[in-house]
């Protein structure tokens, strides 16, 4: 694991700290650490008046309702992106926007993939369709074994019939995502929406779907529970999940204080 060395800071401040949800803010299907969320919310409120504290944002594969709830819990005043950055919710305006690359052709292909999952995968493997997404489709599973079995079927089918789509997996889910609408494009859109340059954005993620985003931001982080491919491209915290997020955010504060004093 690679750890950020506070004695060797980047030249760019951390103006925006973007959070993944599953594996970072929380562990899927387990009780959330509300004390940790409360601390992040306090720090985010402080970012309005103290430039040492980065503003918080979200970029998650989760659907809008879940991400909207997290935006409220964290008192976000920056975008909360859902479905891997295909959509963005603005808590202070109460509106959502969709990425310009989400075309009718993409939506038609997503519908076709959804029909395939319902017809061929859900009954055969014993997994559930994620019904709550618009720009992508996917599955939720009761175990890693079920997800691995579904992935072994879904991946070759998608490659053969929808080559412009990628298949991402975690221990509890599969997401089939239009290749141009991943978290990497989400981070670029985040920069456009906020006016904050990519070198001044921090992102923390733990799974394969986060690698592209981590590769283009100025401050990539991973919690200790992240997979090896993520740890290879990010500064890895000593703590897992939300404790790792809190640790990384504090490094962002230290970075800002170092750059402002230097």
C-alpha distance (Angstrom), angle and dihedral (degrees) to the residues before:
residue distance angle dihedral
X1 . . .
X2 3.78 . .
X3 3.79 118.1 .
X4 3.78 126.3 -161.2
X5 3.78 110.8 -107.1
X6 3.83 107.0 -140.6
X7 3.80 88.8 -159.9
X8 3.83 89.9 64.2
X9 3.82 105.3 46.2
X10 3.78 125.2 177.6
X11 3.78 116.7 -105.8
X12 3.82 92.2 -117.3
X13 3.80 124.7 79.1
X14 3.79 121.4 -127.8
X15 3.79 103.0 -111.9
X16 3.81 96.8 161.5
X17 3.81 128.6 27.9
X18 3.82 112.4 -160.5
X19 3.80 119.2 -159.7
X20 3.77 132.3 -152.8
X21 3.81 112.7 -150.2
X22 3.81 113.6 -148.7
X23 3.79 110.5 60.2
X24 3.80 91.2 10.4
X25 3.80 114.5 47.0
X26 3.79 91.4 20.6
X27 3.78 145.3 -7.7
X28 3.79 111.7 -107.8
X29 3.82 114.7 -99.0
X30 3.82 93.2 2.1
X31 3.83 128.5 106.2
X32 3.80 112.9 -82.9
X33 3.79 124.1 -118.0
X34 3.79 97.0 -115.8
X35 3.81 92.3 -180.0
X36 3.79 89.5 58.5
X37 3.80 91.3 48.2
X38 3.80 89.9 49.6
X39 3.80 91.2 53.1
X40 3.80 91.2 50.8
X41 3.81 90.5 48.7
X42 3.80 90.5 52.3
X43 3.79 91.7 50.0
X44 3.79 91.4 46.8
X45 3.81 91.4 53.3
X46 3.78 88.6 50.0
X47 3.82 90.3 54.2
X48 3.81 89.2 72.5
X49 3.80 92.0 68.7
X50 3.83 104.8 18.1
X51 3.84 116.0 59.8
X52 3.81 91.2 -160.8
X53 3.80 88.0 72.2
X54 3.84 113.4 72.6
X55 3.78 117.8 -136.1
X56 3.80 114.0 -113.0
X57 3.80 127.9 -123.2
X58 3.82 134.5 167.9
X59 3.80 133.6 -130.5
X60 3.79 112.0 178.0
X61 3.76 140.5 153.8
X62 3.79 88.1 -130.2
X63 3.83 119.9 108.7
X64 3.79 123.8 -97.8
X65 3.84 100.0 -95.7
X66 3.80 92.6 56.0
X67 3.80 93.1 44.4
X68 3.80 92.0 45.7
X69 3.81 89.6 54.9
X70 3.80 90.8 51.2
X71 3.80 90.2 48.5
X72 3.79 88.4 56.8
X73 3.80 93.0 45.8
X74 3.81 91.5 52.4
X75 3.83 95.7 39.8
X76 3.79 91.5 -126.0
X77 3.79 119.8 -164.8
X78 3.81 91.9 177.0
X79 3.83 127.0 66.8
X80 3.79 123.1 -65.4
X81 3.80 106.5 -151.1
X82 3.79 121.2 -156.7
X83 3.82 135.4 -173.0
X84 3.82 89.6 34.1
X85 3.78 93.8 -54.8
X86 3.80 98.4 -46.7
X87 3.80 88.5 117.6
X88 3.78 135.1 29.1
X89 3.79 129.3 -156.9
X90 3.80 122.2 -157.5
X91 3.79 109.8 -155.9
X92 3.81 95.6 -167.7
X93 3.82 90.9 53.7
X94 3.80 98.6 33.5
X95 3.81 91.9 -133.9
X96 3.79 138.6 117.6
X97 3.79 130.1 -144.2
X98 3.80 131.0 -164.7
X99 3.77 125.9 -139.3
X100 3.83 113.4 -99.8
X101 3.82 89.7 -124.0
X102 3.82 91.8 64.5
X103 3.82 96.7 100.1
X104 3.80 131.4 172.0
X105 3.81 89.4 -103.8
X106 3.80 90.7 56.5
X107 3.81 91.0 48.7
X108 3.82 90.5 50.2
X109 3.81 90.9 53.4
X110 3.80 91.1 47.2
X111 3.81 89.1 53.3
X112 3.82 90.6 50.8
X113 3.82 91.6 50.3
X114 3.80 90.4 48.0
X115 3.80 90.9 53.8
X116 3.82 89.9 50.4
X117 3.81 92.0 52.1
X118 3.81 92.5 49.0
X119 3.80 93.3 46.1
X120 3.81 103.3 39.5
X121 3.80 111.7 15.5
X122 3.80 111.3 33.5
X123 3.84 96.4 57.1
X124 3.80 94.6 37.3
X125 3.80 99.2 49.4
X126 3.79 104.7 26.7
X127 3.79 97.7 -118.9
X128 3.81 129.3 129.7
X129 3.77 130.4 -117.8
X130 3.80 115.8 -119.0
X131 3.82 96.6 -126.5
X132 3.79 96.7 179.6
X133 3.81 100.4 76.2
X134 3.81 130.1 91.0
X135 3.82 108.0 178.8
X136 3.80 95.8 42.8
X137 3.78 139.6 14.9
X138 3.76 134.1 -137.5
X139 3.76 152.0 147.1
X140 3.79 138.8 -102.0
X141 3.78 119.7 -149.3
X142 3.80 138.0 -162.5
X143 3.80 92.6 -134.6
X144 3.79 143.5 11.0
X145 3.81 88.8 -109.5
X146 3.81 91.0 58.5
X147 3.80 91.7 47.2
X148 3.81 91.6 48.6
X149 3.81 90.3 50.9
X150 3.80 91.9 49.2
X151 3.80 91.5 46.6
X152 3.81 91.3 53.6
X153 3.81 87.9 60.2
X154 3.80 101.7 34.4
X155 3.80 98.1 48.1
X156 3.86 98.1 59.1
X157 3.82 91.9 41.5
X158 3.79 92.1 51.8
X159 3.81 92.7 46.1
X160 3.80 90.7 51.2
X161 3.82 100.6 42.1
X162 3.81 104.9 24.4
X163 3.82 107.3 28.6
X164 3.81 92.6 168.8
X165 3.82 90.2 65.9
X166 3.80 130.4 81.3
X167 3.80 127.4 -151.4
X168 3.80 117.6 -138.0
X169 3.78 124.5 -174.0
X170 3.79 141.0 -167.3
X171 3.80 129.3 178.3
X172 3.82 90.2 -85.6
X173 3.80 106.7 25.8
X174 3.79 150.2 38.3
X175 3.80 122.7 -150.3
X176 3.81 123.2 -167.0
X177 3.77 106.4 -157.8
X178 3.80 135.2 -177.6
X179 3.80 103.3 -111.1
X180 3.79 94.1 -128.1
X181 3.83 91.0 52.9
X182 3.79 104.3 58.8
X183 3.78 129.9 122.3
X184 3.81 88.4 -86.2
X185 3.80 91.0 63.4
X186 3.79 87.2 39.7
X187 3.80 90.8 60.7
X188 3.80 90.8 49.4
X189 3.80 89.9 51.0
X190 3.81 90.0 46.0
X191 3.80 88.3 56.6
X192 3.81 91.0 50.2
X193 3.80 94.1 47.0
X194 3.79 95.5 47.4
X195 3.81 100.5 33.6
X196 3.82 88.6 -128.2
X197 3.80 115.1 132.6
X198 3.80 119.8 -122.3
X199 3.84 93.0 -114.9
X200 3.82 87.8 61.0
X201 3.81 94.5 50.4
X202 3.80 124.0 93.6
X203 3.80 120.3 -160.4
X204 3.79 129.3 -173.1
X205 3.80 121.7 -161.9
X206 3.78 140.0 152.2
X207 3.83 111.5 -161.7
X208 3.79 141.5 58.6
X209 3.79 93.3 -89.4
X210 3.81 89.3 63.0
X211 3.81 98.0 56.4
X212 3.81 95.8 86.7
X213 3.81 93.0 50.6
X214 3.80 92.6 46.5
X215 3.78 89.9 53.2
X216 3.82 95.8 61.5
X217 3.81 105.2 38.0
X218 3.78 122.7 88.6
X219 3.80 94.8 -126.4
X220 3.83 114.6 37.5
X221 3.81 117.6 -176.0
X222 3.80 135.9 -179.5
X223 3.82 129.5 -170.8
X224 3.79 117.2 -124.6
X225 3.82 90.7 -101.5
X226 3.84 92.8 60.3
X227 3.79 120.2 120.4
X228 3.80 118.9 -100.5
X229 3.82 94.5 -103.9
X230 3.80 89.8 57.8
X231 3.79 94.9 44.9
X232 3.80 88.4 52.6
X233 3.84 91.7 64.2
X234 3.81 101.5 33.3
X235 3.77 143.7 56.8
X236 3.80 102.4 -99.8
X237 3.78 119.4 -143.0
X238 3.78 122.8 -137.4
X239 3.82 92.6 -125.2
X240 3.83 128.1 62.0
X241 3.82 131.5 -123.6
X242 3.82 115.7 -15.5
X243 3.80 94.6 -4.5
X244 3.79 85.9 58.5
X245 3.81 89.9 49.6
X246 3.80 90.9 52.5
X247 3.80 89.8 48.0
X248 3.81 92.5 50.1
X249 3.80 92.6 47.0
X250 3.79 90.4 52.8
X251 3.80 88.7 52.5
X252 3.79 86.4 53.7
X253 3.80 89.9 54.7
X254 3.80 90.0 49.7
X255 3.79 89.5 48.9
X256 3.80 91.8 53.3
X257 3.76 93.0 48.1
X258 3.79 90.9 48.6
X259 3.80 94.1 50.1
X260 3.81 93.4 45.1
X261 3.81 92.7 50.8
X262 3.78 95.5 41.6
